[in-house]
Amino acid sequence: MRVLSLFDGLSCGQIALNRIGITPDVYYASELDKYAIKVTQANYPNTVQLGDVTQWREWGIDWASIDLLIGGSPCQGFSFAGKQLAFDDPRSKLFFVYVDILNHIKSVNPNVKFMLENVKMKKEFLAVISEQLGVEPVFINSALVSAQNRQRYYWCNWEVGKPEDKGVVLSDILESSVGAKYDLSDKLMNGFYNKKGSFNGRFKPMNPSVNQKSFCLTARYFKCGISDPYVLTEKSGGNHFGLSARKLTPIECERLQTVPDNYTNHVSNTQRYKMLGNGWTVDVIVHIFSQSLI
């Protein structure tokens, strides 16, 4: 199998393929982030890095040989958490580059399989993507296969149902011993209080209970926002809540995304959080691939 992955990130697609027993003959990756590339090459040194997706006409690859096209085009313009500029956002316009590449491959290989991932979005944005791809998406919450609530759409040209609920919760993925460097400062927690009022915002020190699903991991997790997932600790804090909480470790974030432990440990924690927040929940992709590729 020859695979082309656009916006490849930390190569979650490659992890998923391996989990269903497929080692691609060639795995082409288009990615610009040097840290994500470093992680990919450390784990999959045979990955062929192609560079900027907008320069695809210069890649010089055998397009007819591509069996599978995958990608998760940048979502900032579609996300309910953002400004919802949709196709006016230059990042979200890259969706049309995905479409151009897909149509080019189809012209020389009509049997190519494809998959595109993107965020929960308004119906009018969803309709444009579905019309361009010629298929309707399946909506899957990563909570079915992981400890994380992460709602995403997946478009592919084969039938895909929803996976069974594995019943994984936050406590299942927590490390047994975590250093104090992950504790939230009283200053930060007081800032949450001042912005939203005591427990009136989305922030709750358990964020949520460890016996439930985590909030969605995002690429900005390294900044510690009010809506990010945290874990209550046993200390008492000198803040408005009188409680202490900590952020998740990079390994715990890997587990939220069902990425192997320490897969991303080739770069700083900041970069690990960013790429994991931008990545896919691997076991969702495993489920999708298993419906057609094995």
N, C-alpha and C positions, 0 to 999 in steps of 0.2 A: 504493500500500500504506500502511495505517495501522497503526502499531506501538505497543504498550504494553510498556515495559521496567520491570519491578519490580526494586528493589535495583540500580539502573542503574550505580552506580559511575562509572567514567570512560568509560562508553558504548562498551564493546568491541563490543556488538551492532551499533551504528551503523557502526563501522569495518568489521565483517564484511559487513554489507549492502552498503556501498559497494564492497567488493572483488569482489563478484559482480555489480556493475553496477546495484544497486538504491539509489535515493535515495527514502526514504519520503516520501509526501505529507504525513504528520504523524508525528512521533516523540514520543510521550509518555514521560516519564521520571519515575520515583518514586525519589528519593534524598534523604538527609538530610545527608550529609557535605558541608560547604560547600566543601572543597577539591576534591573530585571534581566537584561541580557547576561550580566555576570552570573546571576543565579541560575539561569537556564543553562549556560555553557558549563557551569560547575557540575550540574546534575546530568546534562545530556550534551556531552562535548561534540557529538556528531551533528548537532543541529546546524542547519545552513541558514545563517542570518542574512536577510536580504535588504534590510534598511527601511527607508522611508516608503510607506505604502503609496504615497502620491506619485512615486517614480516607478510604478509597477511596469510600465511599458518598456523600461530599460533593463528589466531583470534578466532577460535572455534565458528563461527557463522553458522546458518543454511543457507547454500548457495542456496539451492533449493527454499528458501522463498523469495529471492531477486527479486522484480518486476522491479526495475529500477536502472541501474548503470549510474552514471554521473561523470564527471571530466574534468578538464582542466589541463593536464599534463604540467610541467614547459616548458616554450617556449624559454628560452634564446638562445638555440642552433639553433633555426630555424629563429628567428626574423631578418628582414633586418636591424634593428637598432643595432644588436649585431655582433658577429664575425662569425656567421653562421657555427658553428662547427657541427651542426645537431646532428646526433646520436653519434658523438664522444664526445659530451658534456655530462658529467655524469648526469646532470639534465634532459636533453632531453631524455636520455636513459630510464627514468622512464616511458615513453610512453609504452615501452614493458611490464612493470609491469601491466599497465592498460590492455593491451592485454591478458596477462596471466590470470588475474582475470576474464576478460570477458569470455574467453574461458572456464575457470573452471566453471563459473556460467552456461554457455550454456550447458555444459555437464550434468548438473543436472536439468536445467530449460531452455529448448530450446526457450521458449517464452519471455525470459527476454528482456526488452527494454533497449537501451543504448544511451547515448549522450556523445560526446567528443568535446571539444572546443580547438582551437589553433589559432596561429597568421597567418597573411599573410606570405607566405614562397615561396621558389623556387619550381618549378614544380616537380623536382625529389624527394624532401622531401615529398611533398604532395602525390605523387604516392605511396610511401612506406606506409604511414599511411593509405591511402585508401585501398591498397591491404591487409594490415593486418586486417583491420576492415571489409572488404568485402562490403563497401558502399562508394558512392561518397558524398563529402560534399556539403553543401549549403554555399555560401559566403554572409554574411550579414554585412552591415555597420551600427553600432549602431546609426548613424545619422538619420536613418529612425524613430527611436522611442525616441530619446534623443537629447540633445544639443551638442553631442560630435561625432566627426569623430573617429570611432574605427572599423577597418576592421578585421573581424575574420571569420575563417572557423568553421563549425559545422557539425560533422558526427553523424547521428542517423539512426536507422533502421525503420524509418517511413517517409512518404513524408512530406516535409516542403517547403513551398514557402517563398518569402520575404514579410515582413510586409509592410503595407501602411505607407507612410511618414506622421508623425504627425505634421511636420512643426515646431518643437521646436527649438529655437535658444538660444544662450548664455544669452541674456538679460532675458529670461523667468525663469532662474534658479538662478539669482544673488540675494543675500541678500540685503535688503534696506539700512542697516547700517553696515559698516565693520570697525573694529579698525585699527589704524595705524600700528600695529605689522605685518600686512600682506603686507605693502608697500615694494617694492624692493628698496634696498639701491642704492645710486648713484654709489658706488664702484662696486656693482654687475652689474649694467647697463653699466658702463664704460668698465667692463670686457667683456661684450657681444660685445661692439663696437670694442675693441682692437682685439678680436679673429676673428671676421667676417667682420669688416668694417661696416660703417653706412648703415643700411638697406639692406646690401648685403647678409646677412645670413637669416635663417628662422625667426630669432627674429624680431618682429614688436611689438611696445608697446601695440597695441590693441589685438593682437595675437589670433584670428583675430578680426574683428569688432564684437561688442556685438550683432549685427543683423545677424550674421552668426553662423556657428557651431564652437565649441571649437576644438583645437587640441586634440590629444589623451592623456588621462591621463595615466601616467606610475608610476611604483612603486618608481621611483627615484624623484618624484615631490618635495619631501621635500628638495632636494638639490638645486632646482631652476636652471635647465639647460636651455640652449639657445632655445631649441625647445618646451619648456613647455608652457601651456596656461596661459596667464596673461590678466589683464584688465587695460585699461588706466584710470588713475584718473585725477581729475581736477587740481591737483597741478602742479607747474612747477619744474623740477628737475635741480640740478646742475651737469648734466652729459652731455655727448656728444650729446644725443638726445634732451636735454632741456625739457624732459617730465618725468612724473612719472607714474608708473604702480604698480599694486599689484598682488600677487598670489591669487588664489582662496581659499576660506575658506574650512575647512573640510566638512561643510554642503553643500556648493556648489559642492564639489567633489562627495558627496553622491548623489546629484541631477543629476550630469552628468552620474552617474552609475545607476540612477533610484532606488537607495537604500533609505529607509525611513530616513527622517531627524533625526540626532542624533543617528542613529542605532549603529555607531561606537564610541560613546563618552565615552566608558568605558576604553579607553587607551589614551596615549599621542597623540598630533597632528601628530608627526612624524610617529608613528605607524598607525594612521588612514590613512594618505596619502599612506603609503606603501601598506596596505592591499586593499585599494580602487583601487589603480593602478594595483594591481594583480588580482582584482576581475572581475566579469562579469557585463555586462549591464543587469540588472535584467529583464527589459521589453523585451529584445530580447529572453531571456530564457522563459519568459511567453508566448511569441508568439510560440516558438518551442514546448513547452509542450502542449499548447492548441490545437495543430494539432493532438494529439494522446491520451492524458491522460484524456480528458473530453468529 
